[in-house]
Amino acid sequence: MVDALSEVAASGRLEDVAAPGFDPVREQLGRMAASRGRRGLSPARIAGEAAALRAAAAEVLGVEDQGSTGREAQAVLLALTVLMGTLRVVIMETTAGAGEELIARQRQQLLEVATPVISLWEGIVAVPLIGTLDSARSQVVMEALLHAIVERRARYAILDITGVPTVDSLVAQHLMKTVAAARLMGADCIVSGIRPAIAQTIVHLGIDLGSVLTRSSLADALAHALTRDGIEVSRRAAGAGPR
């Protein structure tokens, strides 16, 4: 750290956060910020820790904060103060960037965890969607579904939107793209969970889902896929005992 700061001081760019000497500082700070961030420390706390380097740097330079009367010593302390101030700015930028990267990774992981692909039957997979379906999540859904279709040799893919609160034109567009991609992979796609309120919204918005096979529930979608696969599905009569 001292060598890096010395390089910045030698360049005369004490107030320039883009000075080349700060590059190794950023690398070291990036590692430090990542470990501190995992422990829940804020960028301000990390900057405060780095501020303690000033006393150590002054000691290395052979000057003291108190009692320095020589012009050279005062100039060194002034330059050191300016340099440490710039270093704090670099720390804030680096830690903020590391925090944004961590948040982005965590968000991607949450999207993947919140979008599981379930095997309902041999050759039949389903994706239960819960929450808002935005562009980022729809991309994760499409990638996960296509991967499952290939890996499990699925002939039918069910998109269950029972847990999707509202369906607008953007959500419908995402669903249409996913259905089209599944068809290109050789799987018939069924959209289930069409509740009365969602059906009315789709009609009022004038969204055309005529080319998409829909069912009111996941059970109905599974029964349709099984029937298409040559498996007879029948409802048990009320009061009938187990067989």
C-alpha positions, 0 to 999 in steps of 0.5 A: 500500500505504501509503495502504491501511494509513493508512486501516486505521490511521485507522479504529483497527481495527489488529487486524481483518483485515476492516477495509475498508482491507485490501480494496485490499491484498487485490487487490494481494496477490492479483495478487502471490500469483498471480505468486509462486505460479507461481514456486513461492514459499510463502505464508510467503516472501511474508509475509516479503517483506511484512514488509520493508515495515515499515522503509519505512513507518517511514521514510515516517512519519518515525520510526526503530526505534532511538533513538525516545524520544518517546511519540508515536514509540513509539506510532507504532512500536507501532501500526505493529508491530501493523498489520504483524502483521495485514497478515501474517495478511491475506497468509497468507489471501490467498495460501492462497486464491489457491493453492487457486484455482490448484489447483482450476483445475489439477485441472479442466484435468487432468480435461479433459486426462485425459478425451479424446473420440476419433473412431473412425469417422464417427459413432462416438466413444469415451471411454477412462476411466483411473483412478477415476471420481468425481463431479467427473470423471463430470461432465466426462466427461458434458459432453465426451461430449455436446459431442462427440455434437453437434459430430461428429453421433455416432450411437454413443458408447463408454465404455471402462472398461478403465483403471478399476481397480474398479467400485462402485455409485457408478461404476455410477451415474455410467455409467448417468447418462452413458448416459442423457444420451447417449441423450437426445442421440440416440446409442446408448451402449456400455460396453466393457472389462468384465473378468471381475473387474469382471463378478463385482463387478457381480454381487456388488453386485447392480448392474443394467446390463441396460439398458446395452449392454456389450462386453468390449473396445473393439474388440468395441464398435467392431465392434458399432457398425459392424455396426449401421451396415451395415458388414460386419466380418470377422476375417482368417484366421490366416496370411492375407497382406495384401490 
